[in-house]
Amino acid sequence: QVQLVESGGGLVQAGGSLRLACAASGSIFSLNAINVMGWYRQAPGEQRELVAQITRGGSTTYADSVKGRFTISRDNAKSTVYLQMNSLKPEDTAVYYCNVLAMRVYWGQGTQVTVSS
């Protein structure tokens, strides 16, 4: 089993920045099984969508809408994934969910990001 704890959401003005963090905990076996870590988001009335993901080896994937503004990174020693969000836009407003692929998929509880215009 893997538990995920997210932090870093909040309210920010357009053009501002936020940094999300997601720390995974669990048995050594479970943590060593983590391959892909990532972030999804879900706005009201919308489907959950991939924002960014990163493999254990550091390969990254980004949604087109965030390329050049968001940066995903991870610290394998701490089993933590980060999402640095710059130049935020009102359309980035959503609940952001941490997602981890280990022996199965795990989801965090979600953290609200609100960008005011």
NORNORQUI-V628797 format. One record per helix or strand. SS is the DSSP state (h for helix, s for strand). FROM is the first residue (numbers start at 1). LEN is the number of residues. If there is no record, write none. Layout:
SS | FROM | LEN
SS | FROM | LEN
This chain:
s | 2 | 6
s | 10 | 4
s | 18 | 9
h | 28 | 5
s | 36 | 7
s | 49 | 6
s | 60 | 3
h | 64 | 3
s | 70 | 6
s | 80 | 6
h | 90 | 3
s | 94 | 8
s | 105 | 3
s | 111 | 6
